[in-house]
Amino acid sequence: MAKTKTLFQFVGKSENFGAYGCFSINFYRPLTGSNPVSVDGVPIEAGSSLEISQNVGDEDHSFYEIAFTETVAGNNALHISRVLPLD
């Protein structure tokens, strides 16, 4: 059984985000007050998330394109959690 660590990060701008060998990654858009956002072209609805998991023993080394559509009323807000192998 692998030992893992979970990292949580906040992203507030459009950027490329690296998975860096994680076993799974989750992108969560808050329910209220957040501008529309997409990850690699997949829109994330308010209060929803996009989770990508690997097969057992596989690692994700992708870079994900995070793109916000800025509106007048909202803020850019995306919460990301990753499960990584413990070194």
C-alpha positions in Angstrom: 0.0 0.0 0.0 1.4 3.4 -1.0 1.8 6.2 1.4 0.3 9.5 0.2 -0.1 13.2 1.0 -2.9 15.5 0.0 -2.2 19.0 -1.1 -4.8 21.8 -1.3 -4.3 24.9 -3.4 -6.3 28.0 -4.5 -6.0 29.4 -8.0 -7.3 32.9 -8.8 -6.0 33.5 -12.3 -5.9 31.7 -15.7 -2.8 29.5 -15.9 -1.4 26.1 -16.6 -1.4 23.9 -13.5 0.9 20.8 -13.2 -0.3 17.6 -11.7 3.3 16.6 -10.8 2.9 12.9 -10.5 -0.4 12.8 -8.5 -2.6 9.8 -8.2 -5.7 12.0 -8.5 -6.6 15.7 -8.9 -9.9 17.5 -8.2 -10.9 21.0 -9.4 -13.7 22.6 -7.4 -15.5 25.8 -8.3 -17.3 27.5 -5.3 -21.1 27.6 -5.4 -21.4 31.4 -5.2 -19.3 34.4 -6.2 -17.0 32.7 -8.7 -16.5 33.5 -12.3 -17.0 30.8 -14.9 -14.0 28.6 -15.3 -12.9 25.7 -17.5 -10.2 23.1 -17.2 -8.8 22.0 -20.5 -11.9 23.3 -22.2 -14.3 21.5 -19.8 -16.6 24.0 -18.0 -17.1 23.5 -14.3 -20.5 24.6 -13.1 -20.8 26.6 -9.8 -20.7 24.2 -6.8 -19.4 21.4 -9.0 -16.0 19.7 -9.4 -14.0 17.8 -12.0 -12.1 14.9 -10.7 -9.4 12.9 -12.6 -8.0 9.7 -11.1 -5.4 7.4 -12.3 -5.3 3.6 -12.3 -3.6 2.1 -9.3 0.2 2.7 -9.6 -0.1 5.3 -12.4 0.9 8.9 -12.0 -0.5 12.0 -13.7 2.2 14.3 -15.1 -0.3 16.5 -17.1 -0.5 20.2 -17.2 -4.1 21.4 -17.1 -5.1 24.7 -18.7 -7.3 26.7 -16.3 -9.2 29.5 -18.0 -11.5 32.0 -16.2 -14.1 34.0 -18.0 -14.0 37.2 -16.0 -17.3 38.9 -15.3 -18.0 42.2 -13.5 -19.7 40.6 -10.4 -17.6 37.6 -9.6 -14.1 36.7 -8.5 -11.8 34.1 -10.0 -11.9 31.1 -7.6 -10.9 27.5 -8.1 -9.9 25.1 -5.3 -7.6 22.2 -6.3 -6.7 19.1 -4.3 -4.1 16.5 -5.3 -3.2 13.1 -3.8 0.5 12.6 -4.3 2.8 9.7 -3.4 4.8 10.4 -0.2 8.5 10.7 -0.9 
